Amino acid sequence: MICQICKDKLPFKLDDDTYYFETVEFINELRGRHHQNYLALCPNHAAMFMYANGSSDLIQGMLVDLANNQLDVILAQQDATIYFTKTHLADLKTIIDIDDGEDEEQCG
């Protein structure tokens, strides 16, 4: 298993032989909680994503327009990318579409 940002193997395993990783909510603005809206990150990149994310206000729009599987972001004032599998990316885009549709229903 790898960190979705550094793409390195996660730093250590737990006593049950599973890798330790931190789950971080990707888009905070969504109304519902969906397991597809989480990233698997090493502790260092989890902290950067939560506390030094220069792209946080733009992430949802950038993801919707993403044509490949790597999203460019600014973390701790440095360029970084977030890797998504095709399935993870498709699931996130679907969740965003559904969430946007629910916004329109509530406004109309």
N, CA, C and O atoms as CSV, one atom per row, in Angstrom:
chain,resi,resn,atom,element,x,y,z
A,1,MET,N,N,0.837,-1.176,0.000
A,1,MET,CA,C,0.000,0.000,0.000
A,1,MET,C,C,0.884,1.241,0.000
A,1,MET,O,O,1.943,1.263,0.627
A,2,ILE,N,N,0.430,2.285,-0.719
A,2,ILE,CA,C,1.230,3.503,-0.841
A,2,ILE,C,C,0.442,4.727,-0.385
A,2,ILE,O,O,-0.787,4.707,-0.319
A,3,CYS,N,N,1.167,5.778,-0.076
A,3,CYS,CA,C,0.582,7.092,0.177
A,3,CYS,C,C,0.165,7.663,-1.174
A,3,CYS,O,O,0.923,7.584,-2.140
A,4,GLN,N,N,-1.036,8.237,-1.250
A,4,GLN,CA,C,-1.527,8.760,-2.513
A,4,GLN,C,C,-0.817,10.039,-2.941
A,4,GLN,O,O,-1.017,10.504,-4.063
A,5,ILE,N,N,0.008,10.615,-2.070
A,5,ILE,CA,C,0.737,11.827,-2.446
A,5,ILE,C,C,2.195,11.519,-2.759
A,5,ILE,O,O,2.654,11.836,-3.856
A,6,CYS,N,N,2.937,10.916,-1.840
A,6,CYS,CA,C,4.361,10.656,-2.136
A,6,CYS,C,C,4.552,9.397,-2.973
A,6,CYS,O,O,5.626,9.175,-3.532
A,7,LYS,N,N,3.514,8.577,-3.060
A,7,LYS,CA,C,3.525,7.327,-3.824
A,7,LYS,C,C,4.573,6.336,-3.310
A,7,LYS,O,O,4.921,5.378,-4.001
A,8,ASP,N,N,5.072,6.572,-2.096
A,8,ASP,CA,C,6.000,5.641,-1.456
A,8,ASP,C,C,5.213,4.644,-0.610
A,8,ASP,O,O,4.079,4.899,-0.205
A,9,LYS,N,N,5.846,3.508,-0.357
A,9,LYS,CA,C,5.262,2.515,0.540
A,9,LYS,C,C,5.040,3.173,1.899
A,9,LYS,O,O,5.865,3.961,2.360
A,10,LEU,N,N,3.929,2.843,2.527
A,10,LEU,CA,C,3.631,3.429,3.829
A,10,LEU,C,C,4.728,3.067,4.824
A,10,LEU,O,O,5.345,2.008,4.710
A,11,PRO,N,N,4.975,3.950,5.809
A,11,PRO,CA,C,6.196,3.851,6.617
A,11,PRO,C,C,6.321,2.660,7.549
A,11,PRO,O,O,7.438,2.254,7.870
A,12,PHE,N,N,5.200,2.081,8.000
A,12,PHE,CA,C,5.337,0.946,8.917
A,12,PHE,C,C,4.073,0.124,8.942
A,12,PHE,O,O,3.013,0.551,8.486
A,13,LYS,N,N,4.216,-1.084,9.494
A,13,LYS,CA,C,3.073,-1.974,9.665
A,13,LYS,C,C,2.710,-2.059,11.142
A,13,LYS,O,O,3.551,-1.891,12.025
A,14,LEU,N,N,1.449,-2.322,11.374
A,14,LEU,CA,C,0.961,-2.539,12.731
A,14,LEU,C,C,1.226,-3.979,13.155
A,14,LEU,O,O,1.678,-4.795,12.352
A,15,ASP,N,N,0.946,-4.286,14.409
A,15,ASP,CA,C,1.189,-5.631,14.916
A,15,ASP,C,C,0.411,-6.706,14.160
A,15,ASP,O,O,0.832,-7.861,14.113
A,16,ASP,N,N,-0.724,-6.329,13.568
A,16,ASP,CA,C,-1.507,-7.311,12.806
A,16,ASP,C,C,-1.040,-7.435,11.353
A,16,ASP,O,O,-1.702,-8.074,10.536
A,17,ASP,N,N,0.102,-6.819,11.038
A,17,ASP,CA,C,0.760,-6.884,9.733
A,17,ASP,C,C,0.069,-6.049,8.649
A,17,ASP,O,O,0.351,-6.226,7.464
A,18,THR,N,N,-0.833,-5.138,9.044
A,18,THR,CA,C,-1.431,-4.213,8.081
A,18,THR,C,C,-0.677,-2.894,8.129
A,18,THR,O,O,-0.141,-2.510,9.168
A,19,TYR,N,N,-0.642,-2.213,7.008
A,19,TYR,CA,C,0.052,-0.927,6.952
A,19,TYR,C,C,-0.726,0.145,7.709
A,19,TYR,O,O,-1.956,0.188,7.671
A,20,TYR,N,N,0.011,1.001,8.390
A,20,TYR,CA,C,-0.595,2.164,9.031
A,20,TYR,C,C,-0.704,3.275,8.004
A,20,TYR,O,O,0.263,3.584,7.307
A,21,PHE,N,N,-1.893,3.882,7.911
A,21,PHE,CA,C,-2.081,5.067,7.083
A,21,PHE,C,C,-3.135,5.933,7.742
A,21,PHE,O,O,-3.892,5.472,8.596
A,22,GLU,N,N,-3.176,7.169,7.344
A,22,GLU,CA,C,-4.175,8.077,7.873
A,22,GLU,C,C,-5.201,8.355,6.793
A,22,GLU,O,O,-4.856,8.611,5.640
A,23,THR,N,N,-6.466,8.301,7.181
A,23,THR,CA,C,-7.529,8.628,6.237
A,23,THR,C,C,-7.875,10.100,6.422
A,23,THR,O,O,-8.124,10.567,7.533
A,24,VAL,N,N,-7.883,10.810,5.312
A,24,VAL,CA,C,-8.139,12.242,5.334
A,24,VAL,C,C,-9.283,12.535,4.380
A,24,VAL,O,O,-9.288,12.079,3.237
A,25,GLU,N,N,-10.250,13.300,4.863
A,25,GLU,CA,C,-11.365,13.674,4.006
A,25,GLU,C,C,-10.858,14.573,2.888
A,25,GLU,O,O,-10.175,15.566,3.138
A,26,PHE,N,N,-11.196,14.217,1.656
A,26,PHE,CA,C,-10.685,14.921,0.491
A,26,PHE,C,C,-11.424,16.242,0.257
A,26,PHE,O,O,-10.793,17.294,0.164
A,27,ILE,N,N,-12.756,16.194,0.161
A,27,ILE,CA,C,-13.557,17.404,-0.051
A,27,ILE,C,C,-14.435,17.593,1.168
A,27,ILE,O,O,-15.376,16.830,1.390
A,28,ASN,N,N,-14.128,18.607,1.956
A,28,ASN,CA,C,-14.848,18.846,3.203
A,28,ASN,C,C,-16.258,19.391,2.982
A,28,ASN,O,O,-17.115,19.232,3.852
A,29,GLU,N,N,-16.516,20.020,1.853
A,29,GLU,CA,C,-17.775,20.709,1.618
A,29,GLU,C,C,-18.942,19.787,1.268
A,29,GLU,O,O,-20.087,20.240,1.261
A,30,LEU,N,N,-18.695,18.534,0.983
A,30,LEU,CA,C,-19.798,17.624,0.650
A,30,LEU,C,C,-20.680,17.418,1.868
A,30,LEU,O,O,-20.194,17.340,2.997
A,31,ARG,N,N,-21.984,17.333,1.628
A,31,ARG,CA,C,-22.922,17.173,2.747
A,31,ARG,C,C,-22.807,15.807,3.401
A,31,ARG,O,O,-22.748,15.705,4.626
A,32,GLY,N,N,-22.775,14.770,2.600
A,32,GLY,CA,C,-22.722,13.425,3.140
A,32,GLY,C,C,-21.297,12.951,3.381
A,32,GLY,O,O,-20.333,13.567,2.927
A,33,ARG,N,N,-21.187,11.852,4.100
A,33,ARG,CA,C,-19.895,11.210,4.321
A,33,ARG,C,C,-19.855,9.960,3.454
A,33,ARG,O,O,-20.729,9.099,3.552
A,34,HIS,N,N,-18.846,9.866,2.613
A,34,HIS,CA,C,-18.697,8.739,1.692
A,34,HIS,C,C,-17.278,8.209,1.823
A,34,HIS,O,O,-16.326,8.989,1.850
A,35,HIS,N,N,-17.124,6.888,1.905
A,35,HIS,CA,C,-15.767,6.347,2.054
A,35,HIS,C,C,-14.903,6.671,0.835
A,35,HIS,O,O,-13.678,6.703,0.943
A,36,GLN,N,N,-15.518,6.910,-0.310
A,36,GLN,CA,C,-14.754,7.265,-1.517
A,36,GLN,C,C,-14.155,8.661,-1.416
A,36,GLN,O,O,-13.269,9.005,-2.198
A,37,ASN,N,N,-14.618,9.468,-0.472
A,37,ASN,CA,C,-14.147,10.840,-0.316
A,37,ASN,C,C,-12.972,10.942,0.663
A,37,ASN,O,O,-12.717,12.002,1.235
A,38,TYR,N,N,-12.278,9.849,0.842
A,38,TYR,CA,C,-11.123,9.849,1.742
A,38,TYR,C,C,-9.871,9.439,0.989
A,38,TYR,O,O,-9.917,8.651,0.044
A,39,LEU,N,N,-8.758,9.991,1.431
A,39,LEU,CA,C,-7.448,9.642,0.890
A,39,LEU,C,C,-6.719,8.763,1.891
A,39,LEU,O,O,-6.963,8.854,3.094
A,40,ALA,N,N,-5.830,7.916,1.407
A,40,ALA,CA,C,-4.954,7.112,2.264
A,40,ALA,C,C,-3.565,7.728,2.174
A,40,ALA,O,O,-2.908,7.646,1.137
A,41,LEU,N,N,-3.121,8.348,3.268
A,41,LEU,CA,C,-1.871,9.106,3.249
A,41,LEU,C,C,-0.939,8.682,4.376
A,41,LEU,O,O,-1.371,8.190,5.419
A,42,CYS,N,N,0.345,8.887,4.135
A,42,CYS,CA,C,1.328,8.708,5.202
A,42,CYS,C,C,1.107,9.839,6.220
A,42,CYS,O,O,0.511,10.858,5.874
A,43,PRO,N,N,1.566,9.683,7.443
A,43,PRO,CA,C,1.319,10.708,8.462
A,43,PRO,C,C,1.800,12.105,8.057
A,43,PRO,O,O,1.130,13.093,8.356
A,44,ASN,N,N,2.930,12.199,7.394
A,44,ASN,CA,C,3.476,13.496,7.000
A,44,ASN,C,C,2.559,14.191,5.989
A,44,ASN,O,O,2.235,15.368,6.152
A,45,HIS,N,N,2.150,13.477,4.964
A,45,HIS,CA,C,1.296,14.088,3.951
A,45,HIS,C,C,-0.130,14.309,4.461
A,45,HIS,O,O,-0.812,15.220,3.994
A,46,ALA,N,N,-0.583,13.502,5.398
A,46,ALA,CA,C,-1.889,13.743,6.009
A,46,ALA,C,C,-1.886,15.098,6.718
A,46,ALA,O,O,-2.824,15.882,6.574
A,47,ALA,N,N,-0.837,15.364,7.476
A,47,ALA,CA,C,-0.732,16.646,8.177
A,47,ALA,C,C,-0.644,17.800,7.183
A,47,ALA,O,O,-1.293,18.829,7.370
A,48,MET,N,N,0.146,17.638,6.135
A,48,MET,CA,C,0.251,18.691,5.116
A,48,MET,C,C,-1.099,18.954,4.463
A,48,MET,O,O,-1.484,20.108,4.272
A,49,PHE,N,N,-1.819,17.891,4.121
A,49,PHE,CA,C,-3.102,18.043,3.449
A,49,PHE,C,C,-4.106,18.767,4.349
A,49,PHE,O,O,-4.872,19.605,3.873
A,50,MET,N,N,-4.104,18.450,5.639
A,50,MET,CA,C,-5.074,19.049,6.545
A,50,MET,C,C,-4.698,20.468,6.985
A,50,MET,O,O,-5.583,21.303,7.174
A,51,TYR,N,N,-3.398,20.755,7.151
A,51,TYR,CA,C,-2.998,22.002,7.788
A,51,TYR,C,C,-2.187,22.952,6.909
A,51,TYR,O,O,-1.976,24.103,7.290
A,52,ALA,N,N,-1.734,22.501,5.754
A,52,ALA,CA,C,-0.924,23.368,4.883
A,52,ALA,C,C,-1.312,23.147,3.427
A,52,ALA,O,O,-0.456,22.994,2.555
A,53,ASN,N,N,-2.616,23.134,3.183
A,53,ASN,CA,C,-3.142,22.826,1.857
A,53,ASN,C,C,-3.477,24.135,1.137
A,53,ASN,O,O,-4.537,24.721,1.358
A,54,GLY,N,N,-2.576,24.578,0.290
A,54,GLY,CA,C,-2.780,25.805,-0.463
A,54,GLY,C,C,-3.794,25.669,-1.579
A,54,GLY,O,O,-4.137,26.664,-2.218
A,55,SER,N,N,-4.279,24.476,-1.830
A,55,SER,CA,C,-5.240,24.230,-2.912
A,55,SER,C,C,-6.631,23.884,-2.402
A,55,SER,O,O,-7.508,23.560,-3.202
A,56,SER,N,N,-6.855,23.942,-1.112
A,56,SER,CA,C,-8.096,23.417,-0.539
A,56,SER,C,C,-9.355,24.052,-1.128
A,56,SER,O,O,-10.356,23.359,-1.309
A,57,ASP,N,N,-9.331,25.335,-1.428
A,57,ASP,CA,C,-10.523,25.999,-1.966
A,57,ASP,C,C,-10.809,25.616,-3.416
A,57,ASP,O,O,-11.920,25.827,-3.902
A,58,LEU,N,N,-9.828,25.062,-4.104
A,58,LEU,CA,C,-9.961,24.766,-5.532
A,58,LEU,C,C,-10.113,23.281,-5.841
A,58,LEU,O,O,-10.399,22.916,-6.981
A,59,ILE,N,N,-9.929,22.431,-4.854
A,59,ILE,CA,C,-9.806,20.985,-5.094
A,59,ILE,C,C,-11.021,20.387,-5.797
A,59,ILE,O,O,-10.865,19.614,-6.742
A,60,GLN,N,N,-12.217,20.728,-5.356
A,60,GLN,CA,C,-13.401,20.117,-5.952
A,60,GLN,C,C,-13.504,20.453,-7.438
A,60,GLN,O,O,-13.741,19.560,-8.252
A,61,GLY,N,N,-13.333,21.705,-7.801
A,61,GLY,CA,C,-13.391,22.096,-9.208
A,61,GLY,C,C,-12.283,21.479,-10.034
A,61,GLY,O,O,-12.501,21.080,-11.178
A,62,MET,N,N,-11.086,21.401,-9.455
A,62,MET,CA,C,-9.963,20.798,-10.180
A,62,MET,C,C,-10.215,19.319,-10.428
A,62,MET,O,O,-9.873,18.800,-11.490
A,63,LEU,N,N,-10.814,18.633,-9.450
A,63,LEU,CA,C,-11.077,17.204,-9.616
A,63,LEU,C,C,-12.114,16.960,-10.710
A,63,LEU,O,O,-11.958,16.046,-11.520
A,64,VAL,N,N,-13.149,17.757,-10.738
A,64,VAL,CA,C,-14.198,17.590,-11.752
A,64,VAL,C,C,-13.609,17.721,-13.159
A,64,VAL,O,O,-14.027,17.009,-14.072
A,65,ASP,N,N,-12.655,18.617,-13.338
A,65,ASP,CA,C,-12.042,18.857,-14.648
A,65,ASP,C,C,-10.841,17.961,-14.935
A,65,ASP,O,O,-10.259,18.049,-16.016
A,66,LEU,N,N,-10.462,17.111,-14.001
A,66,LEU,CA,C,-9.261,16.291,-14.139
A,66,LEU,C,C,-9.401,15.267,-15.268
A,66,LEU,O,O,-10.366,14.505,-15.316
A,67,ALA,N,N,-8.423,15.265,-16.171
A,67,ALA,CA,C,-8.461,14.351,-17.321
A,67,ALA,C,C,-7.599,13.106,-17.108
A,67,ALA,O,O,-7.806,12.093,-17.775
A,68,ASN,N,N,-6.638,13.172,-16.190
A,68,ASN,CA,C,-5.798,11.998,-15.919
A,68,ASN,C,C,-6.001,11.577,-14.469
A,68,ASN,O,O,-6.992,11.971,-13.854
A,69,ASN,N,N,-5.098,10.797,-13.912
A,69,ASN,CA,C,-5.312,10.290,-12.553
A,69,ASN,C,C,-4.425,10.943,-11.500
A,69,ASN,O,O,-4.289,10.409,-10.399
A,70,GLN,N,N,-3.810,12.100,-11.817
A,70,GLN,CA,C,-2.991,12.800,-10.839
A,70,GLN,C,C,-3.428,14.257,-10.760
A,70,GLN,O,O,-3.443,14.974,-11.761
A,71,LEU,N,N,-3.779,14.673,-9.563
A,71,LEU,CA,C,-4.260,16.025,-9.316
A,71,LEU,C,C,-3.130,16.871,-8.745
A,71,LEU,O,O,-2.546,16.520,-7.720
A,72,ASP,N,N,-2.825,17.970,-9.398
A,72,ASP,CA,C,-1.776,18.881,-8.921
A,72,ASP,C,C,-2.317,19.743,-7.782
A,72,ASP,O,O,-3.379,20.354,-7.900
A,73,VAL,N,N,-1.574,19.781,-6.682
A,73,VAL,CA,C,-1.958,20.582,-5.516
A,73,VAL,C,C,-0.714,21.277,-4.955
A,73,VAL,O,O,0.417,20.967,-5.330
A,74,ILE,N,N,-0.958,22.218,-4.051
A,74,ILE,CA,C,0.113,22.885,-3.312
A,74,ILE,C,C,-0.013,22.473,-1.853
A,74,ILE,O,O,-1.025,22.756,-1.211
A,75,LEU,N,N,1.002,21.810,-1.331
A,75,LEU,CA,C,1.030,21.398,0.070
A,75,LEU,C,C,2.294,21.923,0.715
A,75,LEU,O,O,3.395,21.720,0.203
A,76,ALA,N,N,2.135,22.597,1.836
A,76,ALA,CA,C,3.268,23.190,2.552
A,76,ALA,C,C,4.104,24.055,1.613
A,76,ALA,O,O,5.334,24.033,1.647
A,77,GLN,N,N,3.406,24.814,0.778
A,77,GLN,CA,C,4.005,25.765,-0.156
A,77,GLN,C,C,4.881,25.106,-1.218
A,77,GLN,O,O,5.783,25.740,-1.765
A,78,GLN,N,N,4.615,23.827,-1.509
A,78,GLN,CA,C,5.357,23.111,-2.534
A,78,GLN,C,C,4.394,22.367,-3.449
A,78,GLN,O,O,3.312,21.961,-3.024
A,79,ASP,N,N,4.794,22.188,-4.714
A,79,ASP,CA,C,3.991,21.424,-5.664
A,79,ASP,C,C,3.953,19.956,-5.263
A,79,ASP,O,O,4.963,19.384,-4.851
A,80,ALA,N,N,2.781,19.358,-5.390
A,80,ALA,CA,C,2.611,17.937,-5.111
A,80,ALA,C,C,1.503,17.416,-6.018
A,80,ALA,O,O,0.796,18.197,-6.654
A,81,THR,N,N,1.357,16.108,-6.074
A,81,THR,CA,C,0.249,15.510,-6.821
A,81,THR,C,C,-0.419,14.457,-5.953
A,81,THR,O,O,0.220,13.821,-5.116
A,82,ILE,N,N,-1.710,14.287,-6.168
A,82,ILE,CA,C,-2.464,13.237,-5.501
A,82,ILE,C,C,-2.825,12.208,-6.559
A,82,ILE,O,O,-3.428,12.542,-7.579
A,83,TYR,N,N,-2.460,10.972,-6.319
A,83,TYR,CA,C,-2.731,9.878,-7.247
A,83,TYR,C,C,-4.080,9.248,-6.933
A,83,TYR,O,O,-4.398,8.985,-5.774
A,84,PHE,N,N,-4.874,9.006,-7.981
A,84,PHE,CA,C,-6.158,8.323,-7.856
A,84,PHE,C,C,-6.185,7.144,-8.818
A,84,PHE,O,O,-5.709,7.245,-9.948
A,85,THR,N,N,-6.741,6.030,-8.366
A,85,THR,CA,C,-7.021,4.955,-9.311
A,85,THR,C,C,-8.202,5.419,-10.163
A,85,THR,O,O,-8.908,6.357,-9.791
A,86,LYS,N,N,-8.415,4.771,-11.296
A,86,LYS,CA,C,-9.538,5.148,-12.166
A,86,LYS,C,C,-10.867,4.991,-11.437
A,86,LYS,O,O,-11.765,5.819,-11.585
A,87,THR,N,N,-10.988,3.929,-10.653
A,87,THR,CA,C,-12.222,3.684,-9.907
A,87,THR,C,C,-12.456,4.756,-8.849
A,87,THR,O,O,-13.565,5.274,-8.722
A,88,HIS,N,N,-11.414,5.090,-8.089
A,88,HIS,CA,C,-11.537,6.107,-7.043
A,88,HIS,C,C,-11.942,7.445,-7.665
A,88,HIS,O,O,-12.814,8.137,-7.140
A,89,LEU,N,N,-11.316,7.800,-8.771
A,89,LEU,CA,C,-11.622,9.056,-9.449
A,89,LEU,C,C,-13.064,9.077,-9.958
A,89,LEU,O,O,-13.774,10.064,-9.769
A,90,ALA,N,N,-13.494,7.999,-10.599
A,90,ALA,CA,C,-14.868,7.926,-11.114
A,90,ALA,C,C,-15.879,8.004,-9.965
A,90,ALA,O,O,-16.901,8.680,-10.083
A,91,ASP,N,N,-15.596,7.319,-8.864
A,91,ASP,CA,C,-16.489,7.351,-7.709
A,91,ASP,C,C,-16.598,8.765,-7.131
A,91,ASP,O,O,-17.694,9.221,-6.806
A,92,LEU,N,N,-15.468,9.453,-7.006
A,92,LEU,CA,C,-15.486,10.818,-6.479
A,92,LEU,C,C,-16.278,11.758,-7.378
A,92,LEU,O,O,-17.058,12.576,-6.891
A,93,LYS,N,N,-16.081,11.644,-8.685
A,93,LYS,CA,C,-16.818,12.512,-9.613
A,93,LYS,C,C,-18.319,12.245,-9.519
A,93,LYS,O,O,-19.115,13.181,-9.594
A,94,THR,N,N,-18.713,10.996,-9.357
A,94,THR,CA,C,-20.128,10.656,-9.205
A,94,THR,C,C,-20.691,11.253,-7.921
A,94,THR,O,O,-21.792,11.805,-7.926
A,95,ILE,N,N,-19.959,11.150,-6.840
A,95,ILE,CA,C,-20.400,11.710,-5.560
A,95,ILE,C,C,-20.576,13.223,-5.667
A,95,ILE,O,O,-21.547,13.774,-5.149
A,96,ILE,N,N,-19.649,13.887,-6.332
A,96,ILE,CA,C,-19.747,15.338,-6.515
A,96,ILE,C,C,-20.976,15.688,-7.345
A,96,ILE,O,O,-21.702,16.626,-7.014
A,97,ASP,N,N,-21.215,14.940,-8.425
A,97,ASP,CA,C,-22.399,15.178,-9.260
A,97,ASP,C,C,-23.683,15.027,-8.447
A,97,ASP,O,O,-24.586,15.857,-8.550
A,98,ILE,N,N,-23.764,13.980,-7.650
A,98,ILE,CA,C,-24.955,13.743,-6.830
A,98,ILE,C,C,-25.123,14.871,-5.809
A,98,ILE,O,O,-26.229,15.373,-5.608
A,99,ASP,N,N,-24.024,15.264,-5.169
A,99,ASP,CA,C,-24.066,16.328,-4.174
A,99,ASP,C,C,-24.509,17.641,-4.818
A,99,ASP,O,O,-25.315,18.370,-4.240
A,100,ASP,N,N,-23.989,17.950,-6.014
A,100,ASP,CA,C,-24.387,19.165,-6.732
A,100,ASP,C,C,-25.859,19.104,-7.116
A,100,ASP,O,O,-26.555,20.117,-7.042
A,101,GLY,N,N,-26.339,17.952,-7.519
A,101,GLY,CA,C,-27.740,17.789,-7.867
A,101,GLY,C,C,-28.660,18.008,-6.678
A,101,GLY,O,O,-29.740,18.583,-6.815
A,102,GLU,N,N,-28.231,17.551,-5.522
A,102,GLU,CA,C,-29.016,17.755,-4.293
A,102,GLU,C,C,-29.050,19.234,-3.923
A,102,GLU,O,O,-30.061,19.717,-3.413
A,103,ASP,N,N,-27.945,19.970,-4.176
A,103,ASP,CA,C,-27.916,21.408,-3.941
A,103,ASP,C,C,-28.965,22.114,-4.794
A,103,ASP,O,O,-29.686,22.986,-4.309
A,104,GLU,N,N,-29.046,21.728,-6.078
A,104,GLU,CA,C,-29.975,22.348,-6.997
A,104,GLU,C,C,-31.420,22.053,-6.590
A,104,GLU,O,O,-32.280,22.929,-6.682
A,105,GLU,N,N,-31.693,20.815,-6.138
A,105,GLU,CA,C,-33.042,20.445,-5.705
A,105,GLU,C,C,-33.476,21.281,-4.502
A,105,GLU,O,O,-34.627,21.710,-4.421
A,106,GLN,N,N,-32.555,21.511,-3.572
A,106,GLN,CA,C,-32.900,22.275,-2.377
A,106,GLN,C,C,-33.123,23.752,-2.700
A,106,GLN,O,O,-33.910,24.421,-2.031
A,107,CYS,N,N,-32.432,24.265,-3.725
A,107,CYS,CA,C,-32.575,25.666,-4.108
A,107,CYS,C,C,-33.827,25.897,-4.943
A,107,CYS,O,O,-34.377,26.998,-4.940
A,108,GLY,N,N,-34.290,24.853,-5.672
A,108,GLY,CA,C,-35.380,25.024,-6.620
A,108,GLY,C,C,-36.682,24.757,-6.067
A,108,GLY,O,O,-37.686,24.867,-6.771
